[in-house]
């Protein structure tokens, strides 16, 4: 593997996973999730692995945070990960600090064959060599190897205890540097409100927050370099358009409140419409000049049943949507090697398609950075080339 690396660059695996469900049922779901995760790592064999998690600790995080420690220990010490001799784990576990708490977790693993991997210190404004395994879990606001922000409360006033925000880290390997941004955007608070307008009011809120993140990571404080933004964007289909255009032949069930007789929910039942649904996935189009994505060939990543025996079944609580994504800047897209005859050189897919992974299916991007890929940008982006 080490010899291959010198000639071919570095294999990269990026994973995004909303893991909230895992901490509600650690005995069943967590074991199934880890088994599928390890299988993906074994199949893709990355030199550098980044896992961005959202809702670490689950919805009842006060009660479930104890399960997070065992989850992290398992990842760091498992036999499946024994060849990854360096790691950095950043866990935002401080739920008592409501003004900062995001419940984000970022995991980075480096294969023993990778030489000279460096991470950026945002305070010292320089790269430092990565050695050993380290876990950071308390006040991430003061950790120099990352930038973390929670979105201002007025971005999403409907949700008093919103945990949405982002964590950014910067890495240098295979003579190239790039930013990795873990992100969690706002959800749809009400299906019925989301149905009222096209695009929905919630789509506008997510657009504002994502624009804020992109402006923040490309401002003048640090050198501009390629970036990958991956996490739970909570992108939803244009529900009004879906119902008007796609569900005209679907069966509709109206659910009313027992006391008030007000409409609580409308359930539309359609089947085998994944490819049709993609037409109504439009939230990313606003950012077409700033963010790029490989072609989606997998089903909507949310909301799956949390019943461990129902691996392919969606819940009827929400319209299925591609919430979990891996997005690239134009310069990052140029780093991702295009298929060159080598089978599966670039893979964008979901994880565990046939087993229960919680209400979100993890999504991954596997690719290879060519050795010295950052060198053409040496004058433009000095930090893309390691000295």
Secondary structure in CASP SS format (residue, H / E / C, confidence):
PFRMAT SS
TARGET T0000
AUTHOR 0000-0000-0000
METHOD secondary structure of the structure
MODEL  1
X C 1.00
X H 1.00
X H 1.00
X H 1.00
X H 1.00
X H 1.00
X H 1.00
X H 1.00
X C 1.00
X E 1.00
X E 1.00
X E 1.00
X E 1.00
X E 1.00
X E 1.00
X E 1.00
X E 1.00
X E 1.00
X C 1.00
X H 1.00
X H 1.00
X H 1.00
X H 1.00
X C 1.00
X C 1.00
X H 1.00
X H 1.00
X H 1.00
X H 1.00
X H 1.00
X H 1.00
X H 1.00
X H 1.00
X H 1.00
X H 1.00
X H 1.00
X H 1.00
X H 1.00
X H 1.00
X H 1.00
X H 1.00
X H 1.00
X H 1.00
X H 1.00
X C 1.00
X C 1.00
X C 1.00
X E 1.00
X E 1.00
X E 1.00
X E 1.00
X E 1.00
X E 1.00
X E 1.00
X C 1.00
X C 1.00
X C 1.00
X C 1.00
X C 1.00
X C 1.00
X H 1.00
X H 1.00
X H 1.00
X H 1.00
X H 1.00
X H 1.00
X H 1.00
X H 1.00
X H 1.00
X H 1.00
X H 1.00
X H 1.00
X H 1.00
X H 1.00
X H 1.00
X H 1.00
X H 1.00
X C 1.00
X H 1.00
X H 1.00
X H 1.00
X C 1.00
X C 1.00
X E 1.00
X E 1.00
X E 1.00
X E 1.00
X E 1.00
X E 1.00
X E 1.00
X E 1.00
X C 1.00
X C 1.00
X C 1.00
X C 1.00
X C 1.00
X C 1.00
X C 1.00
X C 1.00
X C 1.00
X C 1.00
X C 1.00
X C 1.00
X C 1.00
X E 1.00
X E 1.00
X E 1.00
X E 1.00
X E 1.00
X E 1.00
X E 1.00
X C 1.00
X C 1.00
X C 1.00
X C 1.00
X C 1.00
X C 1.00
X E 1.00
X E 1.00
X E 1.00
X E 1.00
X C 1.00
X C 1.00
X C 1.00
X C 1.00
X E 1.00
X E 1.00
X E 1.00
X E 1.00
X C 1.00
X C 1.00
X C 1.00
X E 1.00
X E 1.00
X E 1.00
X E 1.00
X C 1.00
X C 1.00
X C 1.00
X H 1.00
X H 1.00
X H 1.00
X C 1.00
X C 1.00
X C 1.00
X C 1.00
X E 1.00
X E 1.00
X E 1.00
X E 1.00
X C 1.00
X C 1.00
X H 1.00
X H 1.00
X H 1.00
X C 1.00
X C 1.00
X C 1.00
X C 1.00
X C 1.00
X C 1.00
X C 1.00
X C 1.00
X C 1.00
X E 1.00
X E 1.00
X E 1.00
X E 1.00
X E 1.00
X E 1.00
X E 1.00
X E 1.00
X E 1.00
X C 1.00
X C 1.00
X E 1.00
X E 1.00
X E 1.00
X E 1.00
X E 1.00
X E 1.00
X E 1.00
X E 1.00
X E 1.00
X C 1.00
X C 1.00
X C 1.00
X C 1.00
X C 1.00
X C 1.00
X H 1.00
X H 1.00
X H 1.00
X H 1.00
X C 1.00
X C 1.00
X C 1.00
X C 1.00
X C 1.00
X C 1.00
X H 1.00
X H 1.00
X H 1.00
X H 1.00
X H 1.00
X H 1.00
X H 1.00
X H 1.00
X H 1.00
X H 1.00
X H 1.00
X H 1.00
X H 1.00
X H 1.00
X H 1.00
X H 1.00
X H 1.00
X C 1.00
X C 1.00
X C 1.00
X C 1.00
X C 1.00
X C 1.00
X C 1.00
X C 1.00
X E 1.00
X E 1.00
X E 1.00
X E 1.00
X E 1.00
X E 1.00
X E 1.00
X C 1.00
X C 1.00
X C 1.00
X C 1.00
X C 1.00
X C 1.00
X H 1.00
X H 1.00
X H 1.00
X H 1.00
X H 1.00
X H 1.00
X H 1.00
X H 1.00
X C 1.00
X C 1.00
X C 1.00
X C 1.00
X E 1.00
X E 1.00
X E 1.00
X E 1.00
X E 1.00
X E 1.00
X C 1.00
X C 1.00
X C 1.00
X C 1.00
X C 1.00
X C 1.00
X E 1.00
X E 1.00
X E 1.00
X E 1.00
X E 1.00
X E 1.00
X E 1.00
X C 1.00
X C 1.00
X C 1.00
X C 1.00
X H 1.00
X H 1.00
X H 1.00
X H 1.00
X H 1.00
X H 1.00
X H 1.00
X C 1.00
X C 1.00
X H 1.00
X H 1.00
X H 1.00
X H 1.00
X H 1.00
X C 1.00
X C 1.00
X C 1.00
X C 1.00
X E 1.00
X C 1.00
X C 1.00
X C 1.00
X C 1.00
X C 1.00
X C 1.00
X C 1.00
X C 1.00
X C 1.00
X E 1.00
X C 1.00
X E 1.00
X C 1.00
X C 1.00
X C 1.00
X C 1.00
X C 1.00
X C 1.00
X C 1.00
X C 1.00
X C 1.00
X E 1.00
X C 1.00
X C 1.00
X C 1.00
X C 1.00
X C 1.00
X C 1.00
X E 1.00
X C 1.00
X C 1.00
X E 1.00
X E 1.00
X E 1.00
X E 1.00
X E 1.00
X C 1.00
X H 1.00
X H 1.00
X H 1.00
X H 1.00
X H 1.00
X H 1.00
X C 1.00
X C 1.00
X C 1.00
X C 1.00
X C 1.00
X C 1.00
X C 1.00
X C 1.00
X C 1.00
X C 1.00
X C 1.00
X E 1.00
X E 1.00
X E 1.00
X E 1.00
X C 1.00
X C 1.00
X C 1.00
X C 1.00
X C 1.00
X C 1.00
X C 1.00
X C 1.00
X C 1.00
X E 1.00
X C 1.00
X C 1.00
X E 1.00
X E 1.00
X E 1.00
X E 1.00
X E 1.00
X E 1.00
X E 1.00
X C 1.00
X C 1.00
X C 1.00
X C 1.00
X C 1.00
X H 1.00
X H 1.00
X H 1.00
X C 1.00
X C 1.00
X C 1.00
X C 1.00
X H 1.00
X H 1.00
X H 1.00
X C 1.00
X C 1.00
X C 1.00
END
